[in-house]
Amino acid sequence: MSRLLDPMHRRLLDLLGVPPGAHALEVGCGNGSVSAWLADRVGSGGRVVGVDLDLSLTPGVTGVEFRQADILAGPIAPAAYDLVTCRAVLHHVSDPAAAVANLLGSARRGAAVLVIEPDFLPVSVTGPATVRQFWQGWLAWSRDRGIDYFLGRRLPQLLSAAGLVDVGATAETALYNGGSPWAAYWQQTIRQLRSSLLDSGRLRSEHIDGFLACCKDPGWWTQTIAFTAVYGRTPDS
Ligand SMILES: C[S@@+](CC[C@H](N)C(=O)[O-])C[C@H]1O[C@@H](n2cnc3c(N)ncnc32)[C@H](O)[C@@H]1O
């Protein structure tokens, strides 16, 4: 995931500005690759804190202060950071509005905030029909688990309502073909989840196998996720 998404995340962070000496926070940092990049940008005069429920992927990452914490439990440190970012986390939490309040509560006045979440709108127009059926089953399976793969479209409103100002938002969608890194990502993900998907009764083998066959075909092009990025600043006063 980080190989596929870090270039977009870094580009958007650069547009917002990551000044040397800044104190930055990444929530749901996963393997810490974005936190490590931020640490390089803020330099020795700055500070980067990477937070996740599960820090098992971060050993070996240097220059970042990793903390195990739940963003639903409260701000990581009240009004402490000049930059707060979070990617592909809020669609997993039970109360995204509370998580957003805690993200903004961790930011200083006038801090930059960037949140990126998925919206699976593009799968509604993908083909062939067996792939659309695969995604319908996938989305039903994820809804059963409390995952909101349509959070992207609600994100600007959520952040504005929480007090973010100068809000801007974009969504970008990778179009990829069979044999590409995105196809490999889905093949690997589905290998890991196959039994859960089938046991749920939401998907049948032929839908999964139809999608996996497309993922091997270089002539098949598709799109899956509109990654919705919302950015802005906390009020100055
Ligand atoms: C889909 S992964 C995304 C990881 C990384 N941000 C990326 O985009 O590559 C979601 C991450 O959010 C973390 N996470 C989920 N709920 C969380 C919570 N309530 N507080 C902090 N981290 C959370 C998970 O442990 C996981 O590492």
The ligand as an SDF file (V2000), in Angstrom:
LIG
                    3D

 27 29  0  0  0  0  0  0  0  0999 V2000
   -5.3850    0.4550    5.9340 C   0  0  0  0  0  0  0  0  0  0  0  0
   -4.0960    0.7190    7.0980 S   0  0  0  0  0  0  0  0  0  0  0  0
   -3.3310    2.1860    6.4370 C   0  0  0  0  0  0  0  0  0  0  0  0
   -1.9090    2.3350    6.8990 C   0  0  0  0  0  0  0  0  0  0  0  0
   -1.1900    3.5740    6.3050 C   0  0  0  0  0  0  0  0  0  0  0  0
   -1.7920    4.8130    6.7770 N   0  0  0  0  0  0  0  0  0  0  0  0
   -1.2210    3.5260    4.7950 C   0  0  0  0  0  0  0  0  0  0  0  0
   -2.0580    4.2280    4.1780 O   0  0  0  0  0  0  0  0  0  0  0  0
   -0.4240    2.7770    4.2020 O   0  0  0  0  0  0  0  0  0  0  0  0
   -4.9990    1.3810    8.4970 C   0  0  0  0  0  0  0  0  0  0  0  0
   -4.0780    1.6460    9.6860 C   0  0  0  0  0  0  0  0  0  0  0  0
   -4.8290    2.3830   10.6650 O   0  0  0  0  0  0  0  0  0  0  0  0
   -4.5880    1.8310   11.9410 C   0  0  0  0  0  0  0  0  0  0  0  0
   -5.7440    2.1490   12.7770 N   0  0  0  0  0  0  0  0  0  0  0  0
   -7.0150    1.6720   12.6260 C   0  0  0  0  0  0  0  0  0  0  0  0
   -7.8270    2.1920   13.5770 N   0  0  0  0  0  0  0  0  0  0  0  0
   -7.0460    3.0300   14.3250 C   0  0  0  0  0  0  0  0  0  0  0  0
   -7.3000    3.8390   15.4690 C   0  0  0  0  0  0  0  0  0  0  0  0
   -8.5260    3.8860   16.0200 N   0  0  0  0  0  0  0  0  0  0  0  0
   -6.2850    4.5740   15.9950 N   0  0  0  0  0  0  0  0  0  0  0  0
   -5.0320    4.5160   15.4420 C   0  0  0  0  0  0  0  0  0  0  0  0
   -4.7300    3.7400   14.3580 N   0  0  0  0  0  0  0  0  0  0  0  0
   -5.7160    3.0100   13.8110 C   0  0  0  0  0  0  0  0  0  0  0  0
   -4.4110    0.3430   11.6520 C   0  0  0  0  0  0  0  0  0  0  0  0
   -3.7420   -0.3200   12.7030 O   0  0  0  0  0  0  0  0  0  0  0  0
   -3.6080    0.3550   10.3620 C   0  0  0  0  0  0  0  0  0  0  0  0
   -2.2150    0.4350   10.5770 O   0  0  0  0  0  0  0  0  0  0  0  0
  1  2  1  0
  2  3  1  0
  2 10  1  0
  3  4  1  0
  4  5  1  0
  5  6  1  0
  5  7  1  0
  7  8  2  0
  7  9  1  0
 10 11  1  0
 11 12  1  0
 11 26  1  0
 12 13  1  0
 13 14  1  0
 13 24  1  0
 14 15  1  0
 14 23  1  0
 15 16  2  0
 16 17  1  0
 17 18  1  0
 17 23  2  0
 18 19  1  0
 18 20  2  0
 20 21  1  0
 21 22  2  0
 22 23  1  0
 24 25  1  0
 24 26  1  0
 26 27  1  0
M  CHG  2   2   1   9  -1
M  END
$$$$
